[in-house]
Amino acid sequence: MNWDALDECLYELLVLSDGGLGSYYGERMGRRARSLVVTVADAEHLLANEPPQAFETFLAIFGQIASRPADPLGRDIPRGQLFVLFSADPTNPPGPHYHLSA
């Protein structure tokens, strides 16, 4: 798993500038939005084949992104809000690596 890449991608995606959400990625225009909603469908299967620590790391990254200052150097860089929605099917039986339940 490349957790550092996920962390960096989410952080940079949430930077708001003149081009909007996602404009940090260069010359292209961002979206005129101030929030990002990540939906994880069938979340009961998320990282099901990985050790439980992988799921904990996944959640920790989203928690860090949501609570991290906009800029580590203290500059005033506006950032969008991050919302994560986990959608799980309560009728699915728990598997050996069942991390989420509905």
Legacy VTK file of the C-alpha trace (Angstrom):
# vtk DataFile Version 3.0
C-alpha trace
ASCII
DATASET POLYDATA
POINTS 102 float
0.000 0.000 0.000
1.254 3.468 -0.841
-0.217 5.342 2.114
2.027 8.367 1.576
0.615 8.824 -1.929
-2.973 8.667 -0.641
-2.150 11.219 2.049
-0.451 13.569 -0.414
-3.197 13.225 -3.031
-6.004 14.003 -0.584
-4.092 16.902 0.950
-3.362 18.515 -2.407
-6.871 17.900 -3.712
-8.341 19.868 -0.808
-6.194 22.956 -1.368
-8.423 25.782 -2.546
-6.943 28.502 -4.692
-8.171 30.793 -7.436
-9.155 27.769 -9.519
-11.141 26.045 -6.781
-10.948 22.556 -5.310
-8.212 20.519 -6.951
-6.547 23.443 -8.718
-3.307 22.753 -6.854
-2.526 20.223 -9.575
-1.240 22.812 -11.997
-2.544 24.717 -14.949
-6.006 23.205 -15.046
-9.022 24.770 -13.422
-10.277 23.252 -10.228
-13.908 22.754 -9.349
-15.877 25.580 -7.799
-16.562 23.562 -4.695
-15.501 23.887 -1.089
-16.121 20.315 0.024
-15.096 16.866 -1.101
-17.266 13.842 -0.352
-15.590 10.447 -0.650
-18.086 7.575 -0.767
-16.873 4.044 -0.087
-19.519 1.656 -1.415
-19.570 -1.918 -0.131
-17.377 -0.718 2.709
-17.722 -4.030 4.498
-15.267 -5.347 1.896
-12.819 -2.440 2.162
-9.311 -3.858 2.639
-10.891 -7.214 3.476
-7.802 -9.114 2.314
-5.440 -6.936 4.298
-4.484 -7.128 7.980
-6.591 -5.014 10.380
-3.706 -2.546 10.681
-4.260 -1.515 7.040
-7.809 -0.426 7.806
-6.599 1.491 10.865
-3.982 3.239 8.716
-6.627 4.079 6.110
-8.841 5.713 8.740
-5.885 7.493 10.328
-4.948 9.100 7.006
-8.443 10.519 6.547
-8.398 11.727 10.154
-5.043 13.430 9.664
-6.181 15.098 6.459
-9.325 16.411 8.141
-7.416 17.835 11.116
-4.152 18.952 9.471
-3.498 22.674 9.212
-3.928 24.018 5.707
-0.195 24.513 5.312
2.620 22.951 7.357
4.636 26.168 6.986
1.854 28.238 8.535
0.925 30.093 5.346
-2.702 31.101 4.906
-3.773 28.550 2.283
-7.523 27.880 2.303
-8.613 24.262 2.248
-11.871 22.546 1.470
-13.766 20.285 3.832
-13.506 16.506 3.626
-16.417 14.158 4.285
-16.105 10.365 4.086
-19.220 8.213 3.779
-18.970 4.470 4.360
-21.870 2.498 2.896
-22.121 -1.098 4.130
-24.686 -3.802 3.441
-26.003 -5.091 6.785
-27.098 -8.365 5.152
-23.561 -9.363 4.155
-22.082 -11.925 6.537
-18.912 -10.859 8.306
-15.744 -12.270 6.765
-12.412 -13.088 8.379
-11.251 -9.475 8.050
-14.560 -7.729 8.688
-13.565 -4.163 9.558
-16.893 -2.378 9.258
-20.402 -3.283 10.215
-23.581 -1.457 9.309
LINES 1 103
102 0 1 2 3 4 5 6 7 8 9 10 11 12 13 14 15 16 17 18 19 20 21 22 23 24 25 26 27 28 29 30 31 32 33 34 35 36 37 38 39 40 41 42 43 44 45 46 47 48 49 50 51 52 53 54 55 56 57 58 59 60 61 62 63 64 65 66 67 68 69 70 71 72 73 74 75 76 77 78 79 80 81 82 83 84 85 86 87 88 89 90 91 92 93 94 95 96 97 98 99 100 101
